[in-house]
Amino acid sequence: MSRYEKHAWFNLAVLAVTLAAFIVLFLFVGMQERSIAAFGLLGLLGFSQFFYLPRKRDSQIVSDERDQSIQLRTMLTAYTVFWVVFVGSSIAVWAIYRSEGFIPVHILPIFPLVGFMILTLVQSVMTLVQYGRGQ
């Protein structure tokens, strides 16, 4: 398993834990700042950089042209999906709350958080799919 695959699996695990924590908090306290605090677990994604530290016993090549090509396609797909979902959800929120004349403030912080989760999810899944194709 390559370092990029390990990174993708770690990201998926952190996203799953974050989503589960948000759902549990949402069920108990509703849509408040306390339930949105579950997204703080996304900070664990910073530990994924440890997969790229050089190892003394590791003499293999860290990245080659195939890895770079996969990462490029993965990021292109992730950003494309992110923008489609972001614009679509913005229009949907506007359509839902159009009659009230305003968008509730508690909805707005969720946009960048969920957007980041979608970006990371698509990137991780596409990485695993593309590495799985080569075997």
Contacts in CASP RR format, 6 or more apart in sequence:
PFRMAT RR
TARGET T0000
AUTHOR 0000-0000-0000
METHOD contacts of the structure
MODEL  1
MSRYEKHAWFNLAVLAVTLAAFIVLFLFVGMQERSIAAFGLLGLLGFSQF
FYLPRKRDSQIVSDERDQSIQLRTMLTAYTVFWVVFVGSSIAVWAIYRSE
GFIPVHILPIFPLVGFMILTLVQSVMTLVQYGRGQ
2 67 0 8 1.000
2 131 0 8 1.000
3 51 0 8 1.000
3 52 0 8 1.000
3 62 0 8 1.000
4 67 0 8 1.000
4 70 0 8 1.000
4 71 0 8 1.000
4 127 0 8 1.000
4 131 0 8 1.000
5 127 0 8 1.000
5 128 0 8 1.000
5 131 0 8 1.000
6 51 0 8 1.000
7 48 0 8 1.000
7 51 0 8 1.000
7 52 0 8 1.000
7 124 0 8 1.000
7 127 0 8 1.000
8 123 0 8 1.000
8 124 0 8 1.000
8 125 0 8 1.000
8 127 0 8 1.000
8 128 0 8 1.000
9 124 0 8 1.000
9 128 0 8 1.000
10 45 0 8 1.000
10 47 0 8 1.000
10 48 0 8 1.000
10 51 0 8 1.000
11 45 0 8 1.000
11 48 0 8 1.000
11 120 0 8 1.000
11 121 0 8 1.000
11 123 0 8 1.000
11 124 0 8 1.000
12 121 0 8 1.000
12 124 0 8 1.000
12 125 0 8 1.000
14 41 0 8 1.000
14 42 0 8 1.000
14 43 0 8 1.000
14 44 0 8 1.000
14 45 0 8 1.000
14 48 0 8 1.000
15 42 0 8 1.000
15 117 0 8 1.000
15 120 0 8 1.000
15 121 0 8 1.000
15 124 0 8 1.000
17 41 0 8 1.000
17 44 0 8 1.000
18 38 0 8 1.000
18 39 0 8 1.000
18 40 0 8 1.000
18 41 0 8 1.000
18 42 0 8 1.000
18 117 0 8 1.000
19 117 0 8 1.000
21 38 0 8 1.000
21 41 0 8 1.000
22 35 0 8 1.000
22 36 0 8 1.000
22 38 0 8 1.000
22 39 0 8 1.000
24 38 0 8 1.000
25 34 0 8 1.000
25 35 0 8 1.000
25 37 0 8 1.000
25 38 0 8 1.000
26 35 0 8 1.000
29 35 0 8 1.000
31 106 0 8 1.000
32 106 0 8 1.000
33 106 0 8 1.000
36 106 0 8 1.000
36 109 0 8 1.000
36 110 0 8 1.000
36 113 0 8 1.000
39 113 0 8 1.000
39 117 0 8 1.000
42 113 0 8 1.000
42 116 0 8 1.000
42 117 0 8 1.000
45 120 0 8 1.000
52 62 0 8 1.000
54 62 0 8 1.000
70 127 0 8 1.000
70 130 0 8 1.000
70 131 0 8 1.000
71 127 0 8 1.000
73 126 0 8 1.000
73 130 0 8 1.000
74 123 0 8 1.000
74 126 0 8 1.000
74 127 0 8 1.000
74 130 0 8 1.000
75 123 0 8 1.000
77 122 0 8 1.000
77 123 0 8 1.000
77 126 0 8 1.000
78 119 0 8 1.000
78 120 0 8 1.000
78 122 0 8 1.000
78 123 0 8 1.000
78 126 0 8 1.000
79 119 0 8 1.000
81 118 0 8 1.000
81 119 0 8 1.000
81 122 0 8 1.000
82 115 0 8 1.000
82 118 0 8 1.000
82 119 0 8 1.000
82 122 0 8 1.000
85 115 0 8 1.000
85 118 0 8 1.000
86 111 0 8 1.000
86 115 0 8 1.000
89 111 0 8 1.000
89 114 0 8 1.000
90 111 0 8 1.000
93 103 0 8 1.000
93 107 0 8 1.000
94 103 0 8 1.000
97 103 0 8 1.000
97 104 0 8 1.000
END
